[in-house]
């Protein structure tokens, strides 16, 4: 009798755990991920500059960035990374404006 009671108690207690483990996997990401911007603030600057339209968007918001004397040193960094070193030039407002311009590049 004790064995049957223990088995019933175990079944009731462990049922939610078993059900949670067999829950369906979440649906794959929607096509929005595929439609994500080609360039963003995490894209290395040299990759942005390699695209003529993206370079124009970058230069429009950050004039002279590609001709800066230290360009060769920071071109492998993203704008988000670079903002830690140039917070006076890469303000949140400038970054937001640049992000919007880069997102519009197709």
Biopython code that builds the backbone (N, CA, C, O; Angstrom):
import numpy as np
from Bio.PDB.StructureBuilder import StructureBuilder

atoms = [
    (1, "UNK", "N", (0.822, -1.194, 0.000)),
    (1, "UNK", "CA", (0.000, 0.000, 0.000)),
    (1, "UNK", "C", (0.868, 1.260, 0.000)),
    (1, "UNK", "O", (0.585, 2.224, -0.712)),
    (2, "UNK", "N", (1.935, 1.234, 0.816)),
    (2, "UNK", "CA", (2.829, 2.389, 0.859)),
    (2, "UNK", "C", (3.488, 2.612, -0.500)),
    (2, "UNK", "O", (3.696, 3.754, -0.910)),
    (3, "UNK", "N", (3.812, 1.541, -1.188)),
    (3, "UNK", "CA", (4.455, 1.649, -2.495)),
    (3, "UNK", "C", (3.515, 2.286, -3.497)),
    (3, "UNK", "O", (3.939, 3.131, -4.286)),
    (4, "UNK", "N", (2.270, 1.907, -3.484)),
    (4, "UNK", "CA", (1.291, 2.470, -4.403)),
    (4, "UNK", "C", (1.067, 3.948, -4.101)),
    (4, "UNK", "O", (0.933, 4.757, -5.019)),
    (5, "UNK", "N", (1.026, 4.299, -2.829)),
    (5, "UNK", "CA", (0.843, 5.699, -2.426)),
    (5, "UNK", "C", (2.043, 6.533, -2.852)),
    (5, "UNK", "O", (1.885, 7.647, -3.352)),
    (6, "UNK", "N", (3.249, 5.991, -2.653)),
    (6, "UNK", "CA", (4.466, 6.702, -3.043)),
    (6, "UNK", "C", (4.505, 6.897, -4.567)),
    (6, "UNK", "O", (4.868, 7.971, -5.045)),
    (7, "UNK", "N", (4.138, 5.875, -5.313)),
    (7, "UNK", "CA", (4.134, 5.954, -6.772)),
    (7, "UNK", "C", (3.139, 7.005, -7.260)),
    (7, "UNK", "O", (3.434, 7.762, -8.185)),
    (8, "UNK", "N", (1.974, 7.051, -6.643)),
    (8, "UNK", "CA", (0.967, 8.042, -7.029)),
    (8, "UNK", "C", (1.439, 9.452, -6.703)),
    (8, "UNK", "O", (1.252, 10.372, -7.498)),
    (9, "UNK", "N", (2.052, 9.622, -5.535)),
    (9, "UNK", "CA", (2.567, 10.932, -5.129)),
    (9, "UNK", "C", (3.680, 11.373, -6.078)),
    (9, "UNK", "O", (3.725, 12.536, -6.480)),
    (10, "UNK", "N", (4.570, 10.462, -6.436)),
    (10, "UNK", "CA", (5.664, 10.777, -7.356)),
    (10, "UNK", "C", (5.117, 11.165, -8.725)),
    (10, "UNK", "O", (5.625, 12.099, -9.346)),
    (11, "UNK", "N", (4.103, 10.472, -9.201)),
    (11, "UNK", "CA", (3.525, 10.765, -10.508)),
    (11, "UNK", "C", (2.899, 12.155, -10.531)),
    (11, "UNK", "O", (3.039, 12.888, -11.509)),
    (12, "UNK", "N", (2.211, 12.513, -9.455)),
    (12, "UNK", "CA", (1.567, 13.827, -9.384)),
    (12, "UNK", "C", (2.619, 14.918, -9.264)),
    (12, "UNK", "O", (2.473, 15.981, -9.868)),
    (13, "UNK", "N", (3.672, 14.678, -8.499)),
    (13, "UNK", "CA", (4.703, 15.681, -8.281)),
    (13, "UNK", "C", (5.567, 15.880, -9.516)),
    (13, "UNK", "O", (5.926, 17.012, -9.840)),
    (14, "UNK", "N", (5.902, 14.816, -10.200)),
    (14, "UNK", "CA", (6.813, 14.903, -11.338)),
    (14, "UNK", "C", (6.119, 15.195, -12.662)),
    (14, "UNK", "O", (6.801, 15.498, -13.641)),
    (15, "UNK", "N", (4.825, 15.119, -12.733)),
    (15, "UNK", "CA", (4.102, 15.359, -13.985)),
    (15, "UNK", "C", (4.359, 16.755, -14.542)),
    (15, "UNK", "O", (4.622, 16.868, -15.739)),
    (16, "UNK", "N", (4.298, 17.836, -13.739)),
    (16, "UNK", "CA", (4.567, 19.166, -14.308)),
    (16, "UNK", "C", (5.994, 19.300, -14.834)),
    (16, "UNK", "O", (6.225, 19.990, -15.827)),
    (17, "UNK", "N", (6.947, 18.649, -14.180)),
    (17, "UNK", "CA", (8.328, 18.710, -14.642)),
    (17, "UNK", "C", (8.445, 18.039, -16.000)),
    (17, "UNK", "O", (9.083, 18.577, -16.904)),
    (18, "UNK", "N", (7.843, 16.883, -16.152)),
    (18, "UNK", "CA", (7.893, 16.167, -17.434)),
    (18, "UNK", "C", (7.199, 16.969, -18.521)),
    (18, "UNK", "O", (7.673, 17.021, -19.656)),
    (19, "UNK", "N", (6.091, 17.586, -18.183)),
    (19, "UNK", "CA", (5.367, 18.397, -19.173)),
    (19, "UNK", "C", (6.184, 19.604, -19.593)),
    (19, "UNK", "O", (6.181, 19.982, -20.764)),
    (20, "UNK", "N", (6.885, 20.211, -18.644)),
    (20, "UNK", "CA", (7.696, 21.386, -18.967)),
    (20, "UNK", "C", (8.852, 21.014, -19.883)),
    (20, "UNK", "O", (9.263, 21.813, -20.724)),
    (21, "UNK", "N", (9.376, 19.809, -19.726)),
    (21, "UNK", "CA", (10.495, 19.384, -20.555)),
    (21, "UNK", "C", (10.074, 19.052, -21.972)),
    (21, "UNK", "O", (10.905, 19.075, -22.880)),
    (22, "UNK", "N", (8.819, 18.748, -22.182)),
    (22, "UNK", "CA", (8.353, 18.391, -23.515)),
    (22, "UNK", "C", (7.611, 19.534, -24.196)),
    (22, "UNK", "O", (6.940, 19.324, -25.207)),
    (23, "UNK", "N", (7.726, 20.732, -23.652)),
    (23, "UNK", "CA", (7.058, 21.881, -24.266)),
    (23, "UNK", "C", (7.655, 22.126, -25.645)),
    (23, "UNK", "O", (8.847, 21.901, -25.851)),
    (24, "UNK", "N", (6.845, 22.581, -26.586)),
    (24, "UNK", "CA", (7.355, 22.813, -27.935)),
    (24, "UNK", "C", (8.397, 23.935, -27.948)),
    (24, "UNK", "O", (8.343, 24.871, -27.150)),
    (25, "UNK", "N", (9.325, 23.811, -28.862)),
    (25, "UNK", "CA", (10.364, 24.828, -29.011)),
    (25, "UNK", "C", (9.725, 26.117, -29.519)),
    (25, "UNK", "O", (8.713, 26.072, -30.219)),
    (26, "UNK", "N", (10.301, 27.256, -29.177)),
    (26, "UNK", "CA", (9.752, 28.520, -29.676)),
    (26, "UNK", "C", (9.854, 28.593, -31.200)),
    (26, "UNK", "O", (10.736, 27.995, -31.816)),
    (27, "UNK", "N", (8.943, 29.329, -31.769)),
    (27, "UNK", "CA", (8.919, 29.477, -33.225)),
    (27, "UNK", "C", (10.181, 30.192, -33.694)),
    (27, "UNK", "O", (10.712, 31.034, -32.970)),
    (28, "UNK", "N", (10.667, 29.877, -34.881)),
    (28, "UNK", "CA", (11.852, 30.567, -35.391)),
    (28, "UNK", "C", (11.561, 32.052, -35.591)),
    (28, "UNK", "O", (10.410, 32.472, -35.712)),
    (29, "UNK", "N", (12.624, 32.819, -35.620)),
    (29, "UNK", "CA", (12.488, 34.265, -35.776)),
    (29, "UNK", "C", (11.735, 34.603, -37.052)),
    (29, "UNK", "O", (11.870, 33.932, -38.075)),
    (30, "UNK", "N", (10.959, 35.636, -36.966)),
    (30, "UNK", "CA", (10.157, 36.072, -38.116)),
    (30, "UNK", "C", (11.063, 36.635, -39.205)),
    (30, "UNK", "O", (12.244, 36.877, -38.953)),
    (31, "UNK", "N", (10.548, 36.845, -40.388)),
    (31, "UNK", "CA", (11.342, 37.408, -41.475)),
    (31, "UNK", "C", (11.930, 38.777, -41.158)),
    (31, "UNK", "O", (12.752, 39.282, -41.922)),
    (32, "UNK", "N", (11.531, 39.379, -40.063)),
    (32, "UNK", "CA", (12.080, 40.684, -39.695)),
    (32, "UNK", "C", (13.586, 40.609, -39.529)),
    (32, "UNK", "O", (14.297, 41.570, -39.824)),
    (33, "UNK", "N", (14.074, 39.467, -39.058)),
    (33, "UNK", "CA", (15.517, 39.315, -38.905)),
    (33, "UNK", "C", (16.196, 39.377, -40.271)),
    (33, "UNK", "O", (17.284, 39.937, -40.405)),
    (34, "UNK", "N", (15.556, 38.804, -41.274)),
    (34, "UNK", "CA", (16.112, 38.840, -42.615)),
    (34, "UNK", "C", (16.071, 40.258, -43.181)),
    (34, "UNK", "O", (16.906, 40.631, -44.006)),
    (35, "UNK", "N", (15.108, 41.030, -42.737)),
    (35, "UNK", "CA", (14.974, 42.394, -43.225)),
    (35, "UNK", "C", (15.761, 43.384, -42.374)),
    (35, "UNK", "O", (15.626, 44.596, -42.541)),
    (36, "UNK", "N", (16.583, 42.866, -41.461)),
    (36, "UNK", "CA", (17.374, 43.736, -40.602)),
    (36, "UNK", "C", (18.310, 44.590, -41.452)),
    (36, "UNK", "O", (18.657, 44.236, -42.579)),
    (37, "UNK", "N", (18.700, 45.706, -40.887)),
    (37, "UNK", "CA", (19.563, 46.638, -41.598)),
    (37, "UNK", "C", (20.889, 45.974, -41.962)),
    (37, "UNK", "O", (21.421, 45.166, -41.201)),
    (38, "UNK", "N", (21.404, 46.321, -43.115)),
    (38, "UNK", "CA", (22.675, 45.786, -43.582)),
    (38, "UNK", "C", (23.823, 46.370, -42.756)),
    (38, "UNK", "O", (24.816, 45.690, -42.499)),
    (39, "UNK", "N", (23.683, 47.625, -42.345)),
    (39, "UNK", "CA", (24.710, 48.311, -41.562)),
    (39, "UNK", "C", (24.079, 48.870, -40.290)),
    (39, "UNK", "O", (22.932, 49.318, -40.298)),
    (40, "UNK", "N", (24.836, 48.838, -39.206)),
    (40, "UNK", "CA", (24.369, 49.411, -37.946)),
    (40, "UNK", "C", (25.572, 49.903, -37.137)),
    (40, "UNK", "O", (26.697, 49.907, -37.637)),
    (41, "UNK", "N", (25.340, 50.309, -35.917)),
    (41, "UNK", "CA", (26.408, 50.866, -35.089)),
    (41, "UNK", "C", (27.405, 49.817, -34.620)),
    (41, "UNK", "O", (28.445, 50.163, -34.059)),
    (42, "UNK", "N", (27.105, 48.538, -34.839)),
    (42, "UNK", "CA", (28.021, 47.471, -34.465)),
    (42, "UNK", "C", (28.825, 46.943, -35.656)),
    (42, "UNK", "O", (29.651, 46.043, -35.499)),
    (43, "UNK", "N", (28.589, 47.491, -36.825)),
    (43, "UNK", "CA", (29.337, 47.118, -38.020)),
    (43, "UNK", "C", (30.705, 47.787, -37.980)),
    (43, "UNK", "O", (30.792, 48.982, -37.699)),
    (44, "UNK", "N", (31.776, 47.046, -38.255)),
    (44, "UNK", "CA", (33.097, 47.695, -38.303)),
    (44, "UNK", "C", (33.095, 48.850, -39.311)),
    (44, "UNK", "O", (32.507, 48.755, -40.388)),
    (45, "UNK", "N", (33.754, 49.918, -38.939)),
    (45, "UNK", "CA", (33.765, 51.123, -39.784)),
    (45, "UNK", "C", (34.318, 50.804, -41.166)),
    (45, "UNK", "O", (33.814, 51.331, -42.158)),
    (46, "UNK", "N", (35.338, 49.957, -41.260)),
    (46, "UNK", "CA", (35.908, 49.627, -42.567)),
    (46, "UNK", "C", (34.900, 48.916, -43.465)),
    (46, "UNK", "O", (34.971, 49.043, -44.687)),
    (47, "UNK", "N", (33.966, 48.173, -42.880)),
    (47, "UNK", "CA", (32.917, 47.521, -43.675)),
    (47, "UNK", "C", (31.898, 48.550, -44.174)),
    (47, "UNK", "O", (31.380, 48.438, -45.285)),
    (48, "UNK", "N", (31.626, 49.534, -43.350)),
    (48, "UNK", "CA", (30.706, 50.608, -43.766)),
    (48, "UNK", "C", (31.324, 51.385, -44.914)),
    (48, "UNK", "O", (30.656, 51.670, -45.908)),
    (49, "UNK", "N", (32.595, 51.729, -44.781)),
    (49, "UNK", "CA", (33.291, 52.532, -45.791)),
    (49, "UNK", "C", (33.439, 51.773, -47.109)),
    (49, "UNK", "O", (33.545, 52.394, -48.167)),
    (50, "UNK", "N", (33.445, 50.465, -47.062)),
    (50, "UNK", "CA", (33.584, 49.659, -48.278)),
    (50, "UNK", "C", (32.359, 49.763, -49.188)),
    (50, "UNK", "O", (32.448, 49.455, -50.376)),
    (51, "UNK", "N", (31.234, 50.186, -48.652)),
    (51, "UNK", "CA", (30.009, 50.375, -49.426)),
    (51, "UNK", "C", (29.825, 51.875, -49.670)),
    (51, "UNK", "O", (29.777, 52.654, -48.719)),
    (52, "UNK", "N", (29.722, 52.277, -50.924)),
    (52, "UNK", "CA", (29.662, 53.700, -51.277)),
    (52, "UNK", "C", (28.485, 54.421, -50.616)),
    (52, "UNK", "O", (28.648, 55.530, -50.106)),
    (53, "UNK", "N", (27.305, 53.802, -50.621)),
    (53, "UNK", "CA", (26.126, 54.444, -50.026)),
    (53, "UNK", "C", (26.260, 54.545, -48.509)),
    (53, "UNK", "O", (25.894, 55.557, -47.911)),
    (54, "UNK", "N", (26.782, 53.500, -47.900)),
    (54, "UNK", "CA", (26.956, 53.510, -46.445)),
    (54, "UNK", "C", (28.021, 54.528, -46.052)),
    (54, "UNK", "O", (27.884, 55.227, -45.047)),
    (55, "UNK", "N", (29.078, 54.605, -46.850)),
    (55, "UNK", "CA", (30.137, 55.582, -46.576)),
    (55, "UNK", "C", (29.576, 57.005, -46.649)),
    (55, "UNK", "O", (29.914, 57.852, -45.822)),
    (56, "UNK", "N", (28.728, 57.264, -47.629)),
    (56, "UNK", "CA", (28.115, 58.586, -47.760)),
    (56, "UNK", "C", (27.247, 58.901, -46.545)),
    (56, "UNK", "O", (27.254, 60.029, -46.051)),
    (57, "UNK", "N", (26.504, 57.915, -46.066)),
    (57, "UNK", "CA", (25.672, 58.113, -44.873)),
    (57, "UNK", "C", (26.538, 58.383, -43.655)),
    (57, "UNK", "O", (26.207, 59.228, -42.824)),
    (58, "UNK", "N", (27.640, 57.669, -43.551)),
    (58, "UNK", "CA", (28.562, 57.855, -42.425)),
    (58, "UNK", "C", (29.186, 59.241, -42.470)),
    (58, "UNK", "O", (29.204, 59.951, -41.464)),
    (59, "UNK", "N", (29.690, 59.622, -43.619)),
    (59, "UNK", "CA", (30.341, 60.932, -43.767)),
    (59, "UNK", "C", (29.353, 62.087, -43.589)),
    (59, "UNK", "O", (29.731, 63.159, -43.117)),
    (60, "UNK", "N", (28.106, 61.873, -43.960)),
    (60, "UNK", "CA", (27.100, 62.929, -43.792)),
    (60, "UNK", "C", (26.869, 63.233, -42.315)),
    (60, "UNK", "O", (26.594, 64.375, -41.946)),
    (61, "UNK", "N", (26.980, 62.210, -41.475)),
    (61, "UNK", "CA", (26.735, 62.399, -40.046)),
    (61, "UNK", "C", (28.009, 62.613, -39.247)),
    (61, "UNK", "O", (27.979, 63.214, -38.173)),
    (62, "UNK", "N", (29.118, 62.128, -39.763)),
    (62, "UNK", "CA", (30.410, 62.274, -39.086)),
    (62, "UNK", "C", (31.456, 62.738, -40.103)),
    (62, "UNK", "O", (32.331, 61.967, -40.497)),
    (63, "UNK", "N", (31.361, 63.997, -40.520)),
    (63, "UNK", "CA", (32.279, 64.495, -41.553)),
    (63, "UNK", "C", (33.745, 64.316, -41.146)),
    (63, "UNK", "O", (34.142, 64.634, -40.025)),
    (64, "UNK", "N", (34.528, 63.800, -42.084)),
    (64, "UNK", "CA", (35.959, 63.648, -41.866)),
    (64, "UNK", "C", (36.384, 62.377, -41.147)),
    (64, "UNK", "O", (37.571, 62.187, -40.884)),
    (65, "UNK", "N", (35.451, 61.516, -40.829)),
    (65, "UNK", "CA", (35.826, 60.308, -40.080)),
    (65, "UNK", "C", (36.771, 59.420, -40.890)),
    (65, "UNK", "O", (37.687, 58.820, -40.328)),
    (66, "UNK", "N", (36.557, 59.330, -42.193)),
    (66, "UNK", "CA", (37.401, 58.448, -43.002)),
    (66, "UNK", "C", (38.745, 59.081, -43.363)),
    (66, "UNK", "O", (39.639, 58.394, -43.857)),
    (67, "UNK", "N", (38.890, 60.372, -43.122)),
    (67, "UNK", "CA", (40.166, 61.041, -43.387)),
    (67, "UNK", "C", (40.871, 61.425, -42.097)),
    (67, "UNK", "O", (41.891, 62.114, -42.123)),
    (68, "UNK", "N", (40.333, 60.985, -40.977)),
    (68, "UNK", "CA", (40.933, 61.280, -39.672)),
    (68, "UNK", "C", (42.335, 60.686, -39.623)),
    (68, "UNK", "O", (42.572, 59.610, -40.171)),
    (69, "UNK", "N", (43.251, 61.368, -38.980)),
    (69, "UNK", "CA", (44.647, 60.923, -38.915)),
    (69, "UNK", "C", (44.815, 59.548, -38.242)),
    (69, "UNK", "O", (45.808, 58.863, -38.485)),
    (70, "UNK", "N", (43.875, 59.151, -37.420)),
    (70, "UNK", "CA", (43.946, 57.858, -36.734)),
    (70, "UNK", "C", (43.023, 56.803, -37.341)),
    (70, "UNK", "O", (42.794, 55.754, -36.739)),
    (71, "UNK", "N", (42.496, 57.081, -38.529)),
    (71, "UNK", "CA", (41.542, 56.168, -39.158)),
    (71, "UNK", "C", (42.076, 54.741, -39.230)),
    (71, "UNK", "O", (41.344, 53.796, -38.935)),
    (72, "UNK", "N", (43.329, 54.570, -39.615)),
    (72, "UNK", "CA", (43.898, 53.230, -39.744)),
    (72, "UNK", "C", (43.879, 52.469, -38.425)),
    (72, "UNK", "O", (43.819, 51.239, -38.420)),
    (73, "UNK", "N", (43.931, 53.180, -37.319)),
    (73, "UNK", "CA", (43.931, 52.540, -36.008)),
    (73, "UNK", "C", (42.531, 52.130, -35.559)),
    (73, "UNK", "O", (42.377, 51.130, -34.859)),
    (74, "UNK", "N", (41.507, 52.891, -35.953)),
    (74, "UNK", "CA", (40.157, 52.584, -35.460)),
    (74, "UNK", "C", (39.209, 52.014, -36.509)),
    (74, "UNK", "O", (38.050, 51.741, -36.197)),
    (75, "UNK", "N", (39.661, 51.829, -37.722)),
    (75, "UNK", "CA", (38.746, 51.378, -38.783)),
    (75, "UNK", "C", (38.178, 49.987, -38.534)),
    (75, "UNK", "O", (37.119, 49.664, -39.072)),
    (76, "UNK", "N", (38.833, 49.164, -37.747)),
    (76, "UNK", "CA", (38.325, 47.835, -37.431)),
    (76, "UNK", "C", (37.307, 47.833, -36.308)),
    (76, "UNK", "O", (36.722, 46.795, -35.997)),
    (77, "UNK", "N", (37.093, 48.991, -35.696)),
    (77, "UNK", "CA", (36.134, 49.114, -34.596)),
    (77, "UNK", "C", (34.772, 49.536, -35.130)),
    (77, "UNK", "O", (34.665, 50.108, -36.214)),
    (78, "UNK", "N", (33.744, 49.248, -34.361)),
    (78, "UNK", "CA", (32.404, 49.736, -34.700)),
    (78, "UNK", "C", (32.241, 51.128, -34.089)),
    (78, "UNK", "O", (33.050, 51.556, -33.266)),
    (79, "UNK", "N", (31.198, 51.816, -34.499)),
    (79, "UNK", "CA", (30.923, 53.137, -33.916)),
    (79, "UNK", "C", (30.593, 53.016, -32.435)),
    (79, "UNK", "O", (30.955, 53.890, -31.647)),
    (80, "UNK", "N", (29.909, 51.945, -32.049)),
    (80, "UNK", "CA", (29.624, 51.747, -30.625)),
    (80, "UNK", "C", (30.912, 51.577, -29.831)),
    (80, "UNK", "O", (31.049, 52.130, -28.740)),
    (81, "UNK", "N", (31.849, 50.820, -30.371)),
    (81, "UNK", "CA", (33.131, 50.638, -29.690)),
    (81, "UNK", "C", (33.911, 51.941, -29.647)),
    (81, "UNK", "O", (34.492, 52.289, -28.619)),
    (82, "UNK", "N", (33.924, 52.648, -30.746)),
    (82, "UNK", "CA", (34.678, 53.898, -30.839)),
    (82, "UNK", "C", (34.102, 54.980, -29.934)),
    (82, "UNK", "O", (34.830, 55.863, -29.480)),
    (83, "UNK", "N", (32.815, 54.916, -29.673)),
    (83, "UNK", "CA", (32.181, 55.951, -28.850)),
    (83, "UNK", "C", (32.757, 55.989, -27.437)),
    (83, "UNK", "O", (32.692, 57.024, -26.773)),
    (84, "UNK", "N", (33.312, 54.890, -26.977)),
    (84, "UNK", "CA", (33.948, 54.880, -25.664)),
    (84, "UNK", "C", (35.208, 55.729, -25.622)),
    (84, "UNK", "O", (35.628, 56.177, -24.555)),
    (85, "UNK", "N", (35.804, 55.947, -26.777)),
    (85, "UNK", "CA", (37.035, 56.738, -26.862)),
    (85, "UNK", "C", (36.779, 58.169, -27.330)),
    (85, "UNK", "O", (37.616, 59.049, -27.129)),
    (86, "UNK", "N", (35.646, 58.397, -27.942)),
    (86, "UNK", "CA", (35.339, 59.722, -28.492)),
    (86, "UNK", "C", (33.917, 60.129, -28.119)),
    (86, "UNK", "O", (33.122, 60.505, -28.980)),
    (87, "UNK", "N", (33.611, 60.049, -26.840)),
    (87, "UNK", "CA", (32.250, 60.349, -26.379)),
    (87, "UNK", "C", (31.845, 61.784, -26.663)),
    (87, "UNK", "O", (30.657, 62.079, -26.787)),
    (88, "UNK", "N", (32.823, 62.682, -26.769)),
    (88, "UNK", "CA", (32.504, 64.077, -27.063)),
    (88, "UNK", "C", (32.041, 64.270, -28.502)),
    (88, "UNK", "O", (31.264, 65.182, -28.786)),
    (89, "UNK", "N", (32.510, 63.423, -29.408)),
    (89, "UNK", "CA", (32.110, 63.502, -30.821)),
    (89, "UNK", "C", (30.968, 62.543, -31.155)),
    (89, "UNK", "O", (30.088, 62.863, -31.955)),
    (90, "UNK", "N", (30.995, 61.374, -30.537)),
    (90, "UNK", "CA", (29.979, 60.357, -30.816)),
    (90, "UNK", "C", (28.950, 60.349, -29.697)),
    (90, "UNK", "O", (28.849, 59.396, -28.924)),
    (91, "UNK", "N", (28.200, 61.421, -29.633)),
    (91, "UNK", "CA", (27.166, 61.565, -28.614)),
    (91, "UNK", "C", (25.996, 60.635, -28.933)),
    (91, "UNK", "O", (25.885, 60.163, -30.064)),
    (92, "UNK", "N", (25.132, 60.365, -27.976)),
    (92, "UNK", "CA", (23.960, 59.525, -28.262)),
    (92, "UNK", "C", (23.112, 60.074, -29.409)),
    (92, "UNK", "O", (22.552, 59.305, -30.192)),
    (93, "UNK", "N", (23.017, 61.381, -29.508)),
    (93, "UNK", "CA", (22.224, 61.989, -30.584)),
    (93, "UNK", "C", (22.862, 61.726, -31.946)),
    (93, "UNK", "O", (22.175, 61.366, -32.902)),
    (94, "UNK", "N", (24.187, 61.909, -32.029)),
    (94, "UNK", "CA", (24.897, 61.683, -33.288)),
    (94, "UNK", "C", (24.820, 60.202, -33.670)),
    (94, "UNK", "O", (24.611, 59.866, -34.835)),
    (95, "UNK", "N", (24.988, 59.330, -32.690)),
    (95, "UNK", "CA", (24.908, 57.898, -32.967)),
    (95, "UNK", "C", (23.515, 57.501, -33.441)),
    (95, "UNK", "O", (23.382, 56.693, -34.360)),
    (96, "UNK", "N", (22.489, 58.054, -32.833)),
    (96, "UNK", "CA", (21.109, 57.738, -33.232)),
    (96, "UNK", "C", (20.852, 58.193, -34.671)),
    (96, "UNK", "O", (20.248, 57.470, -35.463)),
    (97, "UNK", "N", (21.313, 59.384, -34.993)),
    (97, "UNK", "CA", (21.133, 59.915, -36.339)),
    (97, "UNK", "C", (21.903, 59.073, -37.356)),
    (97, "UNK", "O", (21.401, 58.796, -38.445)),
    (98, "UNK", "N", (23.110, 58.673, -37.001)),
    (98, "UNK", "CA", (23.936, 57.849, -37.877)),
    (98, "UNK", "C", (23.317, 56.463, -38.046)),
    (98, "UNK", "O", (23.297, 55.922, -39.151)),
    (99, "UNK", "N", (22.817, 55.894, -36.963)),
    (99, "UNK", "CA", (22.173, 54.586, -37.032)),
    (99, "UNK", "C", (20.988, 54.611, -37.988)),
    (99, "UNK", "O", (20.791, 53.681, -38.771)),
    (100, "UNK", "N", (20.208, 55.674, -37.919)),
    (100, "UNK", "CA", (19.050, 55.796, -38.805)),
    (100, "UNK", "C", (19.495, 55.890, -40.259)),
    (100, "UNK", "O", (18.910, 55.252, -41.134)),
    (101, "UNK", "N", (20.527, 56.683, -40.512)),
    (101, "UNK", "CA", (21.019, 56.825, -41.882)),
    (101, "UNK", "C", (21.587, 55.509, -42.412)),
    (101, "UNK", "O", (21.375, 55.162, -43.573)),
    (102, "UNK", "N", (22.307, 54.780, -41.564)),
    (102, "UNK", "CA", (22.879, 53.502, -41.987)),
    (102, "UNK", "C", (21.784, 52.460, -42.235)),
    (102, "UNK", "O", (21.890, 51.649, -43.154)),
    (103, "UNK", "N", (20.748, 52.486, -41.421)),
    (103, "UNK", "CA", (19.647, 51.530, -41.575)),
    (103, "UNK", "C", (18.899, 51.727, -42.891)),
    (103, "UNK", "O", (18.289, 50.790, -43.406)),
    (104, "UNK", "N", (18.943, 52.924, -43.426)),
    (104, "UNK", "CA", (18.257, 53.219, -44.673)),
    (104, "UNK", "C", (19.031, 52.760, -45.902)),
    (104, "UNK", "O", (18.487, 52.735, -47.006)),
    (105, "UNK", "N", (20.308, 52.395, -45.713)),
    (105, "UNK", "CA", (21.140, 51.929, -46.845)),
    (105, "UNK", "C", (20.694, 50.532, -47.227)),
    (105, "UNK", "O", (20.622, 49.644, -46.378)),
    (106, "UNK", "N", (20.399, 50.339, -48.476)),
    (106, "UNK", "CA", (19.955, 49.022, -48.972)),
    (106, "UNK", "C", (21.008, 48.384, -49.833)),
    (106, "UNK", "O", (20.809, 47.278, -50.334)),
]
sb = StructureBuilder()
sb.init_structure("model")
sb.init_model(0)
sb.init_chain("A")
sb.init_seg("    ")
for serial, (resi, resn, name, xyz) in enumerate(atoms, 1):
    if name == "N":
        sb.init_residue(resn, " ", resi, " ")
    sb.init_atom(name, np.array(xyz, "f"), 0.0, 1.0, " ", f" {name:<3s}", serial, name[0])
structure = sb.get_structure()
